[in-house]
Amino acid sequence: MSFDNLLVERDGRTGLLTIQRPQRLNALDARTLDEMQQALLAFQQDDDIRCVILTGAGEKAFVAGADINEIAGDNPEAARRRALAGQRVFDLIEQLGKPVIAAVNGFALGGGCELAMACHLRVASEQAKFGQPEVKLGIAPGYGGTVRLPRLVGKGRALELLLTGEMLDAQEALRIGLVNRVVPADRLLAETEAILRTILANGPLAIRACLEAVDNGSDMTVDQALLLEANYFGLLSATEDMREGTRAFIEKRKPSFKAM
């Protein structure tokens, strides 16, 4: 696939999406969001791709936010449509059915922070910065920031970030649970790929079940979520993955999973 603002690559069973608007600090405009949706749908439908890394081009920014030049002229209905369009792309990431890891190489502000939060895991460079500075522009987050941020870091900390618009460095983001790991900048992709190798060694059906159980269960009561988990547990017990995994454990060898 060839895009204007997105570089799409594959390395074995891993897809790599790099947002390429370095002249705009990789800010998200409508075209970039549309290209992301196309690329993600292609990865979702490709059985040879089992996981995805999402990052930004250059050394300064992962994604510095939405493209302010584009949104500045929006009327209320256009702004609402823009927010819904971005939310659809970010929901697609969250519900892809395959692990998506954000390799955050620099500024992840506004829409960039929201994009990272839509990914299942976040690995940050030591140089990364995070924040939701929309209030400084007289607007509020539109791509899920008021929804995902409280679920990741708690209501009080999320409101502090949303209401002050202040930035966090990578270590503080790690401390409050916004990112999973912080690594040296020159090791960012290597460390992200290492996490994915660990994930890919596990049963693919079990991985998908974990993703779906966490995603769907977060909107349920505890009892409903526990029943959903039990249902997945039951379904997985009928798979060849389960039989291979348990046999390998008993035989003290590494499993060889084949199911998708």
N, C-alpha and C positions, 0 to 999 in steps of 0.2 A: 504494500500500500504506500502511496505517495501523497503527502499532505504539504500545505504551505507552512503551517505553524506547529507541526508535530512530526517528530522522527519516530518511526515504528520499526523496531528490530526484534529479532528472536534469537535466542541462544539455547538450543536444545528444546526443552519443554517450558522455557521461561520467555514471556513476552516483555519487552522493554519499551515504555512510552516516555519520550523526552519532549517536554513542552519547549518550543524553540521560538521565543520572541525576545531574545536578549536585549534588543534595543529598547524594549518596554518592560524590562525586568520580568519577562514571561507573563505579563498581565493577561488575564483571561478576557478575551472579547468573544463575541457571538460565534465568529468563525472557528476559533480555537475550541470552544465547547462543542460545536457541531462535529469537528474532526475527532475530538476525543470520544464522542458517542459512537461514531462509525468504527473507530479502531477498537473500542472496548467490546462492541457487539461482535466484531469479527473474532476477537480473542475468545469471547464467551462461546461462540459456535464452533471453535476449532478444538477438537478433542486432543490434538497433539500439544496444546498449550495448557499447562496445569497451574501456572501462577504468573503474576504480573508485577513488575517493578515500575513505579511512576516517579519521575524526577524532572528537574528543570535544567535547561542548558546554561552553561557558564558557571562562574564561581560566586556570583553575587546573590542570585535569587533562585529559589524553588518556584514560587509564584508570588509576586508582590501584591496580588489582589486582583480585583476586577479592573478592567480598563476604564479609568475615570473619564477619559476623553469621550468614550462611547456612551457612558451612562449619564453624563452631565445634562444632556438634552432630553432625557426621558420624561414623558408625562406619566401620571399615576398608572394608567393601564399598561403602558409600555414597560414601566419598571416592574409591575407585577408579572407580566409575561416573561421578562428577563429572569426574574427570580425563580419562577416555576421551571423555566428551561434549564437553568443551572442545577436546580434541585433534582431534576430528572436524571441528569448526567451523574451527579454525585450518588443518587440512589442506585443507579446502575452499578457503580463501583462497589457499593456496600453489598449489593445483592448479586454479584457476578457469579457466585457459586465456586469461585476459585480465589485463593488468597491474593490480595493486592497489598503490596508494601510500598509506602512512600519513603523514598530516599531523599531527605530534605537537606539540600545543599546550601541553603542561604535563607533569604527572607521568605517567610511563609506568613503573609499578612492578609487579613480580610478573607477574600475568596481563596487565597492560597492556604491559609490555616484551615479553612473549611474543607478544602480539597484533601489536605493531609488527614483530617479527622474522618473523612469518608472512607479512607483506606483502612484495612484491617489492622495493620501494624505500621509504626512510624519509627524509622531510624534516622537520627539527626546528626549532621556534621557538627563539630564543635563551634563552627561559625554560624550556625542556624539561629534565626530569630523568629519568634512567634508572636502573634497578636491579632486582635479584632479591633482595629482602629476606626471603624465606620462612624462612631459617634463624633469623631473629630471633623467629619465631613457633614454632620447633620443628618446622617442616615443610620440605619440599623443593618445588621447582617441579613443577607437574603438567600444564602446558599446552605443554610442549616446550622449556622453558628450558635443560635440560641437554643438549638435542640441537642446537638452532639456535644458541645462543650460542657454543659452541666453533667451529662452522663459520664464524661471522661474524668472530670476533675472535681465534681461536686458543685452544688448550687451557689454557695457563697463565693468560692474562688472564681467560678465562671462569671458571676455578676460583677465581681471586682474588675475582671479583665474587660468585660463588655462595656461597663459604665465608665471606666477610666480611659480605655483605648490604649493602655500602656503595652509595651513590648516585653517579652520574656527572652532571656538567653536560653541556650540549649540545656544547661545544667538545671536551671530552675524549671524548665518544661519537663525534664526528667523527674525532678523531685515531686512535682504535683501530679504526675501520671499522664501528662499530655503526650509524651513520647515514650517509646519502649527502651531505646538505647541511644547513647551519644558516643560517637566514634571520631577519630581524626579525619579531617577532610579528605586526605589522600587514600583513606581506607573505606570510604562511604559505600561505594558500590560493591567492593569485595566483601565487606561485612554483611551487607544486605543479601548478597548472593549466598553467603554461608548460611544465613537463617533459612533461606528458601531451600537449600540442599537438605537441611535437617527436616523441613516440612515435607519435601518430596519423597523422603525415605519412608514416610508413613502411608497408611491406607488412604487412597484418594476418596473413596466413598465416605470413610469416617471423617476426613477433613471437611468434606462438603456438609456432612451432617452437623458438625460442630459449628460451622459458619451459619447455617440456616437456623439451628437451635438458638444460638445467641442472638441473631438478628430478629427472628420472629418472637422469641421468648421475652425480649425486652419490652414488648408492648402488651404482655399478658400478666395476669395475676400469677403469684408464685405457684398456686395449685395447677393452673393451666400450663405454665411453663414446665413444671415437673412432669405432667402427663405428656407433653410434647417430647421431652427428653426420653421418657420411657418408650414412646412410639418409635423414635429413631433407634433406640437401643434394640428394640425388637426387630425392626426392619434389617438392621445391619447383621443380626445373627443369622440371617438367611443368605448371606453373600459369600462368595468365594474368598473375598478379602478376609473376612472373619476366620474362615477355616484355615487359610494360609497363615494368617498372623498367629493364631493359637498353636498351629502345628509347629511353626518356626520357634515359638517360645519353648515349647516342650522339647523340641529337638536341639535347642541351644544353637540356632543359626539365625542369620538375617532373613527376614521374610522377602519374598519376591512378589510384590503386588502387581496385578495386571488390570484390574477393573477400573473403569472411569466413572 
